[in-house]
Amino acid sequence: MRVAKFGGSSVASASQLKKVADILIRDTERKFVVVSAPGKRFAEDTKVTDLLIQLGNLSNSNEDYRTILESILARFQEILEELFLPTTLVDEVRDKLQSIMDGETVYTHKMDALKATGEDTLAQILSLYLNSLGHPSSYVHPQEAGIIVSDEPGKAQVLEESYERLYRLRDKEGIQVIPGFFGYTKDNKLMAFPRGGSDITGAIVAAGVKADLYENFTDVDSVYCVNPNIVDQPKEIHELTYKEMRELSYAGFSVFHDEALIPAFKAKIPVSIKNTNHPDNRGTMISASRDLTNGPVVGIASDAGFLSIYVSKYLMNREKGFGRHLLQILEEEDISFEHAPSGIDDMSVILRENQLSSEKEAIVLKRIQEELRVDTVTIERGLAMVMIVGEGMNSTIGVTSKASTAFSSAGVNIEMINQGSSEVSMMFGIKEEGIKAAVQSLYQTFFEA
């Protein structure tokens, strides 16, 4: 039994939905389907989710939203007509969106409800289309499926009881189509998942029904070992472990958000990444372990937009609770950190740059100075993180040396190094302007040498 999830580019148009239906029909083991909202049909196009966000923003500011509303409805109208399906669903979507904006239907978070309409409508369309082809299918609303989530608008977390409820779906006949991105609280409030929400739904459903495989269909043939926008035609990765994928996703790989696959990983369900346009290609398989025969490094990821808070204090190592107090200041200012490399008398805390406005920066610096009585505290912006990842690194001598040589050859200075405690990854902090040169040099060192 498989769960198949199709991303926005896979359901962007009627022609793409025909490919989706063909994939599902060819393999009867694909009993559960999770879908995103329609994505871009071409480079200059706008995703339906982005149109729904625009709709919500215009509505909230009491501006004229009729043009955007008609654009959204036209997308669904076009898909239905090209699939020769009744277009009555478009009127239902119009009424639903209008009801949300007018406040007639009570939602805790209006924007979540508007955005969820994209996935919800597409799931209904796919189910209608499968039935029209003679393949029994049911549209399953997330509440009916049993996806129960926390009361956190825009960043809902699945509750454990969801998995037991989802397991009951195994008894239903036919292909079951479930919209991604959202669930419901115990008191029936619609809540959206954070970024990568439809991927999260797919992983939750796979874990809940105890699938043998979770297939994530997208628009790439496989995961590449490096960003193809930085390195031309990089090598494909055909096998990854859960740990490796988590590290790569966190550090900027765009295939998944770093939290998206956690439910499947926890349930030890293998994940296959496939291309909707080339479904017979090998793709990438992600599982608990793999044969470590392709070198110590499996991938190189990079991401910009970081800053470092550097703190120095003589005899810091003898001061009990110093690190805890420093991180507590950040917590109380609603700031989460990414890395915290430290020495005897100094400590750096790496965080996303967008978390620290100039106003909050002044508050944080003042608190650190006054409460911790440090000798030095400085903030350095414009940093990037480059991460090399591979489970084979912990049993290979000289990886750090080779990486350092690669940075040197690229003329890029290393600001900091942090080795993950799991020894699956090694992170290098550099200036943002050095990303391209550094990644290209690392790729040449580990994949072309």
C-alpha positions as CSV (number, residue, x, y, z in Angstrom):
1,M,0.0,0.0,0.0
2,R,1.4,3.4,-1.1
3,V,0.6,7.0,-0.3
4,A,1.3,9.3,-3.3
5,K,1.6,13.1,-2.8
6,F,1.6,15.4,-5.8
7,G,3.1,18.9,-5.6
8,G,1.8,22.2,-7.1
9,S,3.6,21.8,-10.5
10,S,2.1,18.3,-10.8
11,V,-1.5,19.6,-10.5
12,A,-1.1,23.0,-12.1
13,S,-3.3,22.2,-15.2
14,A,-5.6,19.7,-16.7
15,S,-2.8,18.2,-18.7
16,Q,-0.8,17.6,-15.5
17,L,-3.8,16.1,-13.8
18,K,-4.2,13.6,-16.6
19,K,-0.6,12.5,-15.9
20,V,-1.4,12.2,-12.2
21,A,-4.5,10.0,-13.0
22,D,-2.4,7.8,-15.3
23,I,0.2,7.3,-12.5
24,L,-2.5,6.3,-10.0
25,I,-4.4,4.0,-12.4
26,R,-1.3,2.1,-13.4
27,D,-0.6,0.9,-9.9
28,T,-3.4,-0.3,-7.7
29,E,-1.2,-0.1,-4.6
30,R,-1.5,3.7,-4.8
31,K,-4.6,3.8,-2.7
32,F,-4.1,7.2,-0.9
33,V,-3.4,10.5,-2.7
34,V,-2.5,13.9,-1.2
35,V,-2.5,16.9,-3.4
36,S,-1.3,20.5,-3.2
37,A,-3.0,23.5,-4.7
38,P,-2.4,24.2,-8.4
39,G,1.1,25.7,-8.9
40,K,2.7,27.5,-11.8
41,R,1.8,26.4,-15.4
42,F,4.7,28.4,-16.8
43,A,7.5,30.5,-15.4
44,E,5.6,33.8,-15.3
45,D,2.5,32.3,-13.8
46,T,1.2,32.7,-10.3
47,K,0.5,29.8,-7.9
48,V,-3.1,29.6,-6.7
49,T,-1.9,29.7,-3.1
50,D,-0.3,33.1,-3.8
51,L,-3.5,34.3,-5.5
52,L,-5.4,33.3,-2.4
53,I,-2.9,35.2,-0.2
54,Q,-3.4,38.3,-2.3
55,L,-7.2,37.8,-2.0
56,G,-6.9,37.7,1.8
57,N,-4.6,40.7,1.9
58,L,-7.0,42.8,-0.2
59,S,-10.0,41.7,1.8
60,N,-8.3,42.5,5.1
61,S,-7.4,46.0,3.9
62,N,-10.9,46.6,2.4
63,E,-9.6,46.9,-1.1
64,D,-11.2,45.7,-4.3
65,Y,-10.5,42.0,-4.6
66,R,-12.8,41.1,-7.5
67,T,-10.1,40.7,-10.1
68,I,-8.1,38.4,-8.0
69,L,-11.2,36.4,-7.0
70,E,-12.1,35.9,-10.7
71,S,-8.5,34.8,-11.5
72,I,-8.7,32.1,-8.9
73,L,-12.0,30.8,-10.1
74,A,-10.9,30.9,-13.7
75,R,-8.0,28.6,-12.9
76,F,-10.4,25.9,-11.5
77,Q,-12.9,26.6,-14.3
78,E,-10.3,25.9,-16.9
79,I,-9.2,22.7,-15.3
80,L,-12.7,21.4,-15.0
81,E,-13.6,22.3,-18.6
82,E,-10.5,20.7,-20.0
83,L,-11.3,17.5,-18.1
84,F,-14.9,17.6,-19.3
85,L,-16.2,17.8,-15.7
86,P,-19.2,19.8,-14.4
87,T,-18.3,23.3,-13.5
88,T,-20.8,23.7,-10.7
89,L,-17.9,23.3,-8.2
90,V,-16.7,26.8,-9.2
91,D,-19.9,28.3,-7.9
92,E,-19.4,26.4,-4.6
93,V,-15.8,27.7,-4.3
94,R,-17.0,31.3,-5.0
95,D,-19.6,31.1,-2.3
96,K,-17.0,29.6,0.1
97,L,-14.4,32.2,-0.5
98,Q,-17.0,35.0,-0.2
99,S,-18.3,33.6,3.0
100,I,-14.8,33.4,4.5
101,M,-14.1,37.0,3.6
102,D,-17.4,38.3,4.7
103,G,-17.0,36.6,8.1
104,E,-20.2,34.6,7.6
105,T,-18.3,31.4,8.3
106,V,-16.3,31.6,11.5
107,Y,-12.6,30.8,11.2
108,T,-10.0,31.4,13.9
109,H,-7.5,32.4,11.2
110,K,-9.1,33.7,8.0
111,M,-5.9,33.5,5.9
112,D,-5.4,29.8,6.8
113,A,-9.0,29.1,5.6
114,L,-8.5,31.0,2.4
115,K,-5.2,29.3,1.5
116,A,-6.6,25.8,2.3
117,T,-9.3,26.3,-0.4
118,G,-6.7,25.7,-3.1
119,E,-5.8,22.2,-1.9
120,D,-9.4,21.4,-0.9
121,T,-10.8,22.2,-4.3
122,L,-8.1,20.5,-6.3
123,A,-8.7,17.3,-4.3
124,Q,-12.3,17.4,-5.2
125,I,-11.5,17.9,-8.8
126,L,-9.0,14.9,-8.9
127,S,-11.6,12.6,-7.3
128,L,-14.3,13.7,-9.8
129,Y,-11.9,13.1,-12.7
130,L,-10.9,9.6,-11.5
131,N,-14.5,8.6,-11.1
132,S,-15.2,9.9,-14.6
133,L,-12.6,7.5,-15.9
134,G,-14.3,4.6,-14.2
135,H,-11.9,4.3,-11.3
136,P,-13.8,4.6,-8.0
137,S,-12.5,7.4,-5.9
138,S,-13.5,9.4,-2.8
139,Y,-12.6,12.9,-1.8
140,V,-11.8,12.7,2.0
141,H,-11.9,16.0,3.9
142,P,-9.0,16.2,6.5
143,Q,-11.5,16.4,9.3
144,E,-13.2,13.2,8.1
145,A,-9.8,11.6,7.6
146,G,-9.0,12.3,11.3
147,I,-6.1,14.8,10.9
148,I,-6.3,16.5,14.3
149,V,-3.8,19.4,14.9
150,S,-2.8,21.9,17.5
151,D,-4.4,25.3,17.8
152,E,-1.5,27.3,16.2
153,P,-2.6,29.2,13.1
154,G,-0.1,28.9,10.2
155,K,2.1,26.5,12.2
156,A,-0.1,23.7,13.3
157,Q,1.4,20.4,14.6
158,V,-0.3,17.0,14.2
159,L,-1.5,15.3,17.3
160,E,-0.7,11.7,18.0
161,E,-4.3,10.6,18.1
162,S,-4.5,11.4,14.3
163,Y,-2.6,8.3,13.4
164,E,-5.1,5.9,14.9
165,R,-8.0,7.7,13.2
166,L,-6.1,7.7,9.8
167,Y,-5.5,3.9,10.1
168,R,-9.3,3.3,9.7
169,L,-9.1,4.7,6.2
170,R,-7.5,1.4,5.1
171,D,-10.9,-0.2,5.2
172,K,-12.4,2.2,2.6
173,E,-12.6,1.1,-1.1
174,G,-11.2,2.9,-4.1
175,I,-8.6,5.7,-4.4
176,Q,-8.9,8.2,-1.6
177,V,-7.9,11.8,-2.3
178,I,-7.0,14.0,0.6
179,P,-6.2,17.7,0.4
180,G,-2.8,18.7,1.9
181,F,-1.8,21.6,4.0
182,F,-4.4,21.7,6.8
183,G,-6.2,19.9,9.5
184,Y,-8.6,20.6,12.3
185,T,-8.3,21.2,16.1
186,K,-10.3,19.2,18.6
187,D,-12.9,22.0,18.7
188,N,-13.3,22.0,14.9
189,K,-11.0,25.0,14.0
190,L,-9.2,24.9,10.6
191,M,-5.5,25.2,11.1
192,A,-2.7,25.2,8.4
193,F,0.6,23.5,8.7
194,P,3.8,25.6,8.3
195,R,5.8,25.9,5.1
196,G,5.8,22.6,3.1
197,G,2.3,21.9,4.5
198,S,1.2,19.4,1.8
199,D,4.4,17.4,2.1
200,I,3.6,17.3,5.9
201,T,0.1,16.0,5.2
202,G,1.5,13.3,2.9
203,A,3.9,12.1,5.5
204,I,1.2,12.1,8.2
205,V,-1.1,10.1,6.1
206,A,1.7,7.6,5.2
207,A,2.4,7.1,8.9
208,G,-1.2,6.9,9.8
209,V,-2.2,4.2,7.3
210,K,1.2,2.4,7.8
211,A,2.0,2.6,4.2
212,D,4.8,0.5,2.7
213,L,6.1,3.5,0.7
214,Y,5.4,7.2,0.6
215,E,5.9,8.6,-2.9
216,N,6.4,12.3,-3.3
217,F,5.9,13.4,-6.9
218,T,7.4,16.7,-8.0
219,D,9.0,18.2,-11.1
220,V,12.5,16.9,-10.8
221,D,13.9,13.4,-11.7
222,S,15.7,13.1,-8.4
223,V,17.4,15.0,-5.6
224,Y,20.7,16.5,-6.8
225,C,23.8,16.5,-4.7
226,V,24.1,20.3,-5.1
227,N,21.9,23.2,-6.1
228,P,21.7,23.0,-10.0
229,N,21.5,26.8,-10.1
230,I,25.0,26.9,-8.7
231,V,26.6,23.8,-10.4
232,D,25.5,22.9,-14.0
233,Q,24.1,19.4,-14.3
234,P,25.2,18.1,-10.9
235,K,25.1,14.4,-10.1
236,E,21.9,12.8,-9.0
237,I,21.4,11.2,-5.6
238,H,19.6,7.9,-5.8
239,E,19.8,6.8,-2.2
240,L,19.7,8.9,1.0
241,T,19.2,8.2,4.7
242,Y,16.6,10.0,6.8
243,K,19.3,11.9,8.6
244,E,21.0,13.0,5.4
245,M,17.8,14.3,3.9
246,R,16.9,16.2,7.1
247,E,20.3,17.9,7.2
248,L,20.2,18.8,3.5
249,S,16.6,20.1,3.7
250,Y,17.4,22.2,6.7
251,A,20.4,23.7,4.9
252,G,18.6,24.9,1.9
253,F,17.7,22.0,-0.4
254,S,14.4,23.1,-2.0
255,V,12.9,19.6,-2.5
256,F,11.4,19.6,1.0
257,H,11.1,21.8,4.0
258,D,13.3,20.3,6.7
259,E,10.3,19.3,8.9
260,A,8.1,17.9,6.1
261,L,9.0,14.2,6.2
262,I,9.4,13.8,10.0
263,P,6.1,11.8,10.4
264,A,7.2,9.3,7.8
265,F,10.8,9.1,9.2
266,K,9.5,8.4,12.7
267,A,7.3,5.6,11.3
268,K,10.4,4.3,9.3
269,I,8.5,4.5,6.1
270,P,10.7,4.7,3.0
271,V,10.2,7.9,0.9
272,S,10.5,7.9,-2.9
273,I,10.9,11.2,-4.8
274,K,9.7,10.8,-8.3
275,N,9.0,13.1,-11.3
276,T,5.3,13.3,-12.4
277,N,6.5,14.0,-16.0
278,H,8.9,11.0,-16.0
279,P,7.4,8.6,-13.5
280,D,9.4,5.6,-14.7
281,N,12.8,7.2,-13.9
282,R,14.7,5.9,-10.9
283,G,14.2,8.9,-8.6
284,T,15.6,9.1,-5.1
285,M,14.9,6.7,-2.3
286,I,15.1,7.9,1.3
287,S,15.3,5.2,4.0
288,A,16.7,4.5,7.5
289,S,20.0,3.3,6.1
290,R,21.9,2.9,2.8
291,D,25.0,1.2,1.4
292,L,27.8,3.8,1.9
293,T,29.6,3.1,-1.3
294,N,29.5,6.5,-3.0
295,G,32.0,8.5,-1.0
296,P,31.9,10.2,2.4
297,V,29.8,13.2,1.2
298,V,26.4,12.7,-0.4
299,G,25.4,16.3,-0.8
300,I,26.3,20.0,-0.4
301,A,23.7,22.5,0.7
302,S,23.9,26.2,1.2
303,D,21.6,29.0,2.5
304,A,22.0,32.7,3.0
305,G,20.3,35.1,5.5
306,F,22.0,34.4,8.8
307,L,23.7,36.5,11.4
308,S,26.0,35.7,14.3
309,I,25.8,37.1,17.9
310,Y,29.4,36.8,19.2
311,V,29.9,37.0,23.0
312,S,33.2,37.0,24.8
313,K,33.9,37.0,28.5
314,Y,37.0,36.0,30.4
315,L,36.6,32.8,32.4
316,M,33.2,32.1,30.8
317,N,33.8,28.4,31.1
318,R,33.8,28.7,34.9
319,E,30.5,30.6,35.1
320,K,27.7,28.2,35.7
321,G,24.6,28.7,33.6
322,F,26.1,31.3,31.2
323,G,25.0,29.5,28.0
324,R,21.6,28.8,29.4
325,H,21.1,32.5,30.4
326,L,22.3,33.7,27.0
327,L,19.8,31.4,25.2
328,Q,17.1,32.3,27.7
329,I,17.4,36.0,26.7
330,L,16.8,34.9,23.1
331,E,13.9,32.8,24.1
332,E,12.3,35.6,26.1
333,E,12.6,37.8,23.0
334,D,10.9,35.2,20.9
335,I,14.1,34.3,18.9
336,S,15.1,30.7,18.0
337,F,18.7,29.8,17.3
338,E,20.3,27.5,14.7
339,H,23.8,26.8,15.9
340,A,25.8,27.7,19.0
341,P,29.5,27.0,18.5
342,S,31.6,27.9,21.6
343,G,35.1,28.2,23.0
344,I,36.6,28.6,26.5
345,D,35.9,32.4,26.7
346,D,33.6,33.0,23.8
347,M,30.4,31.8,22.3
348,S,28.6,32.5,19.0
349,V,24.9,32.0,18.4
350,I,23.7,31.7,14.8
351,L,20.2,32.7,13.9
352,R,18.1,33.6,10.9
353,E,18.6,37.3,10.1
354,N,14.9,38.0,9.7
355,Q,14.3,37.3,13.4
356,L,16.3,40.3,14.5
357,S,15.0,43.7,13.5
358,S,17.1,46.7,14.3
359,E,14.8,47.5,17.2
360,K,15.1,44.0,18.6
361,E,18.8,43.9,18.0
362,A,19.2,46.9,20.4
363,I,17.2,45.2,23.1
364,V,19.1,41.9,22.8
365,L,22.5,43.6,22.9
366,K,21.5,45.7,25.9
367,R,20.2,42.7,27.8
368,I,23.3,40.5,27.1
369,Q,25.6,43.4,28.2
370,E,23.7,44.2,31.4
371,E,22.6,40.7,32.5
372,L,25.7,38.7,31.5
373,R,28.3,41.5,32.0
374,V,30.3,40.3,29.0
375,D,33.5,41.8,27.8
376,T,32.4,41.9,24.2
377,V,29.2,41.4,22.3
378,T,28.9,42.0,18.6
379,I,26.5,41.1,15.8
380,E,27.7,40.2,12.3
381,R,25.1,40.1,9.5
382,G,25.3,38.8,5.9
383,L,26.4,35.3,6.7
384,A,25.7,32.1,4.8
385,M,25.8,28.5,5.9
386,V,27.4,25.9,3.7
387,M,26.9,22.3,4.8
388,I,28.4,19.1,3.6
389,V,26.4,16.0,4.5
390,G,27.0,12.3,4.4
391,E,26.8,9.4,6.8
392,G,30.2,8.2,5.5
393,M,32.0,11.2,6.9
394,N,32.4,9.8,10.4
395,S,34.5,6.8,9.1
396,T,36.6,8.8,6.6
397,I,39.8,10.5,7.5
398,G,40.6,13.9,6.0
399,V,37.1,15.3,5.1
400,T,37.6,18.5,7.1
401,S,41.0,19.0,5.5
402,K,39.7,18.5,2.0
403,A,36.8,20.9,2.7
404,S,39.1,23.6,4.1
405,T,41.3,23.3,1.0
406,A,38.3,23.7,-1.2
407,F,37.3,26.9,0.5
408,S,40.9,28.2,0.3
409,S,41.0,27.4,-3.5
410,A,37.8,29.4,-3.9
411,G,39.3,32.3,-2.1
412,V,36.6,32.1,0.6
413,N,37.4,32.7,4.2
414,I,35.7,30.4,6.8
415,E,34.2,32.4,9.6
416,M,33.2,29.4,11.7
417,I,33.0,25.6,11.6
418,N,30.4,23.5,13.5
419,Q,30.4,19.6,13.3
420,G,27.1,18.1,14.0
421,S,27.1,15.8,17.0
422,S,25.7,13.0,14.8
423,E,28.7,13.4,12.5
424,V,26.4,13.3,9.5
425,S,27.0,17.0,8.7
426,M,29.7,19.7,8.9
427,M,28.6,23.3,8.7
428,F,30.8,26.2,7.6
429,G,29.9,29.8,8.1
430,I,31.0,32.2,5.4
431,K,30.1,35.6,4.0
432,E,27.1,35.5,1.7
433,E,29.0,36.7,-1.4
434,G,31.2,33.6,-1.3
435,I,28.4,31.0,-1.6
436,K,28.7,30.3,-5.3
437,A,32.5,30.0,-5.4
438,A,32.6,27.9,-2.2
439,V,29.9,25.4,-3.3
440,Q,31.5,25.0,-6.8
441,S,34.9,24.3,-5.3
442,L,33.4,21.8,-2.8
443,Y,31.5,20.0,-5.6
444,Q,34.7,19.7,-7.6
445,T,36.6,18.4,-4.6
446,F,34.1,15.8,-3.4
447,F,32.3,14.7,-6.7
448,E,34.7,15.3,-9.6
449,A,38.2,14.7,-8.1
